[in-house]
Amino acid sequence: MKALGRSCNARNALALSNWLVMARLHCPSQRALGALPSSAKFVILSDIISFLHEVAMDSDALNTFLAVHRRGGISHAAKFLHRSQPAISRRIALLEQELGVPLFERVAGRTRLSDAGRVLIPYAERAVAAAQDAEQAIRALTKQNAGPVSLAVTGTLADSRLSTIMKRFAKEHPAVVLSLRTATSAEVSDLIRRGEATIGLRYNADGSGDLACQQVLRESLQVVCAPDHPRAGQRVKRLAELGGERWIAFPEIRGRREIAAAHVFALFLTRGLGEVEWTAVDSLTAQKRLVESGFGLALLAKSHVAEELRAGSIATVAVGDLDAHQDIILVTRRGAFLSAAAERLLETIRRNYAGPIVSTTREGRRRTPARKAIARRRVD
C-alpha cells in the first residue's frame, strides 16, 4: 500500500507541476488562481489535495468507477479498459476503502450502484471531464491547430448540411482528427456533459446549468405528401382540413426531441381537433420513402426534404394556420476548455447554419416533374 501511495504522489506531483507551469503561462501576473478556467482550478486543487493527503481517488480511479457503472460490471469494464478483471476489482476496492462506503452492490446477479455510488456519479463525470480538459489544454500549448475534436449530433441532423461542414473543416484543418457520432438529443447532452464529445448539435435547448446552449437555427416545419396526392401543391386555410389524413411520425421516445408523434398530436389537440391516425416510423429516410409512395402525410423540416423537393419526388401542402418550428441547438460543456480547433469548428457550424438551406428559385421549381403535374391539375 505504501508503494502505491508513493506512486500516486509521484503522479500527482507531476500533474501539479504541469498545471503550475500552465498557470504561469496563462496568468503571468501570478495574481489569482481565479483567472484560470474552472477545469484548471479543479485539477490543480484536486492534485494538491491528493498530494498532501495521499488520496487514491484520482481521475483513473474515477474513470474506472464510471466504466464499471456504464458497462454493467467488472468484466465488461475490464474489456473496455483493456485491463484484467482483478486489476479493475482492486481499483474499485481501493476507491471504496478511501471513501469508506461501498459504491456497488450485487442484486440478482447484476452489479448496480449503491446509494453512495449514485451520489458520486455526477461528481466523477465532472472530474474525469476536467482531467480531459487539462490534457487537451496542455497539448494545445504546442499544437494550436491539431488534435482530436469530437462531434455528437442528433441522427436527423447528420444531413447534407453537416457533411458539407465536416468536409470543409477537414480540408481547412488537415491536422485535426474530427470524429462524429449520432445519438438522441438527450444522449447528445450526456455525451457533452461526460466529456465524451466536444461539441453537440441537438433539438431544443437543454435546461441543465452545466451546459452552454446556443440556438443556431429555428427551422420551420411543413406538411409534405406524395406528388400525386390530391392536396399536393395546394393551400388549405386550416389544419383541420387535413384531420382525416393518415400521418407518419417518429415514435415517442423519452429524451428524443425529433419530430415525434407528439408534435402532430399537439397541433391537432391544441385546436380542439382530436386525435389523428398515425403510423410510427423510426427512420427519417423510411418516412420520406413512405410519403413518396402515398402512404401518408408527414410534418418535416424543410432541410430534411430539400433534395426530394428538388427532385420532385415529394410535394408540400401549405397550411394557413400552421406555425410549427424546431430549434437546432449548439451544445458545449459550460466552463470546459475548448482547443483552437474546437473553437474553429464552432465558428464553422455557426456560419454554415446561418446561411440558406437550399436554392428555391422559381426556375428550379418549374423544372421538377411533380410541379409540372401540380400545375396541370390547377389548370384542369
Order of alpha helices (4+ residues) and beta strands (2+ residues): alpha-alpha-alpha-alpha-alpha-beta-beta-alpha-beta-alpha-beta-alpha-beta-beta-beta-beta-alpha-beta-alpha-beta-alpha-beta-beta-alpha-alpha-alpha
